[in-house]
């Protein structure tokens, strides 16, 4: 065990204690200082020596132990030297053996390579012999399998000198590479001929048989192309047959072309689903994408035929020209026509016919987008499969770095053509919307018992039809355009006419009829707000809206719903205010004055009981206001009626407050006033659906003050000087409070002025 010893402390002389320095000292103080330092140093040296002497015996004991180990260490040294000699000798032997083993491994690997070469050449010769025999016997499956086996061999073997010398025979003298190349070409010609014959004869068994053989002879791409041509022929035949049905049935109003296009998409989707597993089994994962590309190219061709026929047969171009001509003619008429001479001089496209065309266009767009979503999901899966399996992306015939699951869609001629048609859709839909709204406003009429006129139902039915149709297209650009058009049309063709009618209502009819017509116009605005909210709530739940499109649709319908807040409600509120100011407010004061006739609040006990028995104020008030509001209650919508009642209530309260502030009260009179106030509050509670109690807060507080038994009681409500907080949120100022309690003839004015509030 090692022994640790503590090193003795060493003393370092400061420069001033050097011998030279000491000899140079002459000052007694410096000498004394150095003497003290030397004494300290001497003590330190003594201490160090004492420590060393104390450890001497322990050090000697440890040294004795080490001395005992000396003979053993000598023995170990000798043994280690012998062991080292043995290891060196063994290492030399191992090195010689290892070199021999490596040489054997090299020779063995060469032997194995030679055996493998011989076996591969034997396999090659066997395959080539079998290939010739199979081709002679027209056993094409066996021949293709031999070609596939040969193709799997190392290229160095095929092109090697050994194979070129060993494989050829007198019967088959060609070298292996030439034999293989010729066999591939011959088999490809045969397979192509037989496949095309099977396609021509609709021989499904042989179609499947030869389709499987192309990848075995290294003609994978060619096989996929021939198979694609076959399935595209099926698609083209079915599409042309469906389109040929046009002459056998009535196509107007039947969505004929939309159905033909839908069948085209369904046939393509069916082929992709039905044939994908076969392609993947025989050609590998992701290879179906080449077939999908060819199918989409065929889809572009067939859909162009369908949509071009639709465009011509439905006379879309002529209708677009008619619409533009109509707009131009209307501009000329509005610019040149004198008042009273306006008449239609142009040919107006029939909205009913346009409605049918718009529905078919919406169907075409909806089915196209649904088809593309299916196609995108399948191409995405195919591309991912190719990337995972490291499949040759040259099959795509596109730059692999730029390829993604939507390239087929982005390059689609169908999508471009449908986009062009949807631009026409927006133009026709705009015309249909404007003309339908114009007609609804022109034939507007009121049916007895209804709260609104017919135009509201008609216009919002049209809006629902147009917007539902637009949402069903799944075209977000089209929806954006239509929402903007609806906003503008509502402002220009619907709301503007209501504003004009509100301004001229009393100038074109008898006062009674004008008033009724004015209220119906206000009802129309209120019902329009309600219908707009219901419409947008219903549209956002249409099942065809995808998750990706939902936020866009929600955003645009929210903006559409904002038209009620920004445009409809301000006009409605202005109209209600105008009606109240002109027709209702002037009648409120006389009714209140009639109710107050012969009513006083300076009462003794007998007079109080007499008035309580008669209750004249409440009876007159109810009679007067029943006569005032009955026409509004019977005619207005619930919302408009409640808004008018709020106006009436606010006016009554303001007038009543002014009356109270100039009326004198006794305690019995204050009690009578409180009962009258509750009667009026109960009356409005029975007549209104909206909360209104806060409107009576000031009058209730006035009644509370008037019914005080003493002035000091006011502190229980207001709060004393020691208790500043109050249990009541006062709507009255201190000045008003003092004025109100001053209305009590039994309260002292001097005491009132001294109230600490």
Rosetta blueprint (number, residue, H / E / L):
1 X L
2 X L
3 X L
4 X L
5 X L
6 X L
7 X L
8 X L
9 X L
10 X L
11 X L
12 X L
13 X L
14 X L
15 X H
16 X H
17 X H
18 X L
19 X H
20 X H
21 X H
22 X H
23 X H
24 X L
25 X L
26 X L
27 X L
28 X H
29 X H
30 X H
31 X H
32 X H
33 X H
34 X H
35 X H
36 X H
37 X H
38 X H
39 X H
40 X H
41 X H
42 X H
43 X H
44 X H
45 X H
46 X H
47 X H
48 X H
49 X H
50 X H
51 X H
52 X H
53 X H
54 X H
55 X L
56 X H
57 X H
58 X H
59 X H
60 X H
61 X H
62 X H
63 X H
64 X H
65 X H
66 X H
67 X H
68 X H
69 X H
70 X H
71 X H
72 X H
73 X H
74 X H
75 X H
76 X H
77 X H
78 X H
79 X H
80 X H
81 X H
82 X H
83 X H
84 X H
85 X H
86 X H
87 X H
88 X H
89 X H
90 X H
91 X H
92 X H
93 X H
94 X H
95 X H
96 X H
97 X H
98 X H
99 X H
100 X H
101 X H
102 X H
103 X H
104 X H
105 X H
106 X H
107 X H
108 X H
109 X H
110 X H
111 X H
112 X H
113 X H
114 X H
115 X H
116 X H
117 X H
118 X H
119 X H
120 X H
121 X H
122 X H
123 X H
124 X H
125 X H
126 X H
127 X H
128 X H
129 X H
130 X H
131 X H
132 X H
133 X H
134 X H
135 X H
136 X H
137 X H
138 X L
139 X L
140 X H
141 X H
142 X H
143 X H
144 X H
145 X H
146 X H
147 X H
148 X H
149 X H
150 X H
151 X H
152 X H
153 X L
154 X L
155 X H
156 X H
157 X H
158 X H
159 X H
160 X L
161 X H
162 X H
163 X H
164 X H
165 X H
166 X H
167 X L
168 X L
169 X L
170 X L
171 X L
172 X L
173 X L
174 X L
175 X L
176 X H
177 X H
178 X H
179 X H
180 X H
181 X H
182 X H
183 X H
184 X H
185 X H
186 X H
187 X H
188 X H
189 X H
190 X H
191 X H
192 X H
193 X H
194 X H
195 X H
196 X H
197 X H
198 X H
199 X H
200 X H
201 X L
202 X L
203 X L
204 X H
205 X H
206 X H
207 X H
208 X H
209 X H
210 X H
211 X H
212 X H
213 X H
214 X H
215 X H
216 X H
217 X H
218 X L
219 X L
220 X H
221 X H
222 X H
223 X H
224 X H
225 X H
226 X H
227 X H
228 X H
229 X H
230 X H
231 X H
232 X H
233 X H
234 X H
235 X H
236 X H
237 X H
238 X H
239 X H
240 X H
241 X H
242 X H
243 X H
244 X H
245 X H
246 X H
247 X H
248 X H
249 X L
250 X L
251 X L
252 X L
253 X L
254 X L
255 X L
256 X H
257 X H
258 X H
259 X H
260 X H
261 X H
262 X H
263 X H
264 X H
265 X H
266 X H
267 X H
268 X H
269 X H
270 X H
271 X H
272 X H
273 X H
274 X H
275 X H
276 X H
277 X H
278 X H
279 X H
280 X H
281 X H
282 X H
283 X H
284 X L
285 X L
286 X L
287 X L
288 X H
289 X H
290 X H
291 X H
292 X H
293 X H
294 X H
295 X H
296 X H
297 X H
298 X H
299 X H
300 X H
301 X H
302 X H
303 X H
304 X H
305 X H
306 X H
307 X H
308 X H
309 X H
310 X H
311 X H
312 X H
313 X H
314 X L
315 X L
316 X H
317 X H
318 X H
319 X H
320 X H
321 X H
322 X H
323 X H
324 X H
325 X H
326 X H
327 X H
328 X H
329 X H
330 X H
331 X H
332 X H
333 X H
334 X H
335 X H
336 X H
337 X L
338 X L
339 X L
340 X L
341 X L
342 X L
343 X L
344 X L
345 X L
346 X L
347 X L
348 X L
349 X L
350 X L
351 X H
352 X H
353 X H
354 X H
355 X H
356 X H
357 X H
358 X H
359 X H
360 X H
361 X H
362 X H
363 X H
364 X H
365 X H
366 X H
367 X H
368 X H
369 X H
370 X H
371 X H
372 X H
373 X H
374 X H
375 X H
376 X H
377 X H
378 X H
379 X H
380 X H
381 X H
382 X H
383 X H
384 X H
385 X H
386 X H
387 X H
388 X H
389 X H
390 X L
391 X L
392 X L
393 X H
394 X H
395 X H
396 X H
397 X L
398 X L
399 X L
400 X H
401 X H
402 X H
403 X L
404 X L
405 X L
406 X L
407 X H
408 X H
409 X H
410 X H
411 X L
412 X L
413 X H
414 X H
415 X H
416 X H
417 X H
418 X H
419 X H
420 X H
421 X H
422 X H
423 X H
424 X H
425 X H
426 X H
427 X H
428 X H
429 X H
430 X H
431 X H
432 X H
433 X H
434 X H
435 X H
436 X H
437 X H
438 X H
439 X H
440 X H
441 X H
442 X H
443 X L
444 X L
445 X L
446 X L
447 X L
448 X L
449 X L
450 X L
451 X L
452 X L
453 X L
454 X H
455 X H
456 X H
457 X H
458 X H
459 X H
460 X H
461 X H
462 X H
463 X H
464 X H
465 X H
466 X H
467 X H
468 X H
469 X H
470 X H
471 X H
472 X H
473 X L
474 X L
475 X L
476 X H
477 X H
478 X H
479 X H
480 X H
481 X H
482 X H
483 X H
484 X H
485 X H
486 X H
487 X H
488 X H
489 X H
490 X H
491 X H
492 X H
493 X H
494 X H
495 X H
496 X H
497 X H
498 X H
499 X H
500 X H
501 X H
502 X H
503 X H
504 X H
505 X H
506 X H
507 X H
508 X L
509 X L
510 X L
511 X H
512 X H
513 X H
514 X H
515 X H
516 X H
517 X H
518 X H
519 X H
520 X H
521 X H
522 X H
523 X H
524 X H
525 X H
526 X H
527 X H
528 X H
529 X H
530 X H
531 X H
532 X H
533 X H
534 X H
535 X H
536 X H
537 X H
538 X H
539 X H
540 X L
541 X L
542 X L
543 X L
544 X L
545 X L
546 X L
547 X H
548 X H
549 X H
550 X H
551 X H
552 X H
553 X H
554 X H
555 X H
556 X H
557 X H
558 X H
559 X H
560 X H
561 X H
562 X H
563 X H
564 X H
565 X H
566 X H
567 X H
568 X H
569 X H
570 X H
571 X H
572 X H
573 X H
574 X H
575 X H
576 X H
577 X H
578 X H
579 X H
580 X H
581 X H
582 X H
583 X H
584 X H
585 X H
586 X H
587 X H
588 X H
589 X H
590 X H
591 X H
592 X H
593 X H
594 X H
595 X H
596 X H
597 X L
598 X L
599 X L
600 X L
601 X L
602 X L
603 X L
604 X L
605 X H
606 X H
607 X H
608 X H
609 X H
610 X H
611 X H
612 X H
613 X H
614 X H
615 X L
616 X H
617 X H
618 X H
619 X H
620 X H
621 X H
622 X H
623 X H
624 X H
625 X H
626 X H
627 X H
628 X H
629 X H
630 X H
631 X H
632 X H
633 X H
634 X H
635 X H
636 X L
637 X L
638 X H
639 X H
640 X H
641 X H
642 X H
643 X H
644 X H
645 X H
646 X H
647 X H
648 X H
649 X H
650 X H
651 X H
652 X H
653 X H
654 X H
655 X H
656 X H
657 X H
658 X H
659 X H
660 X H
661 X L
662 X L
663 X L
664 X L
665 X E
666 X L
667 X H
668 X H
669 X H
670 X H
671 X H
672 X H
673 X H
674 X H
675 X H
676 X H
677 X H
678 X H
679 X H
680 X H
681 X H
682 X H
683 X H
684 X H
685 X H
686 X H
687 X H
688 X L
689 X L
690 X L
691 X L
692 X L
693 X H
694 X H
695 X H
696 X H
697 X H
698 X H
699 X H
700 X H
701 X H
702 X H
703 X H
704 X H
705 X H
706 X H
707 X L
708 X L
709 X L
710 X L
711 X H
712 X H
713 X H
714 X H
715 X H
716 X H
717 X H
718 X H
719 X L
720 X L
721 X L
722 X L
723 X L
724 X L
725 X L
726 X L
727 X L
728 X L
729 X L
730 X L
731 X L
732 X L
733 X L
734 X H
735 X H
736 X H
737 X H
738 X H
739 X H
740 X H
741 X H
742 X L
743 X L
744 X E
745 X L
746 X L
747 X L
748 X L
749 X H
750 X H
751 X H
752 X H
753 X H
754 X L
755 X L
756 X L
757 X L
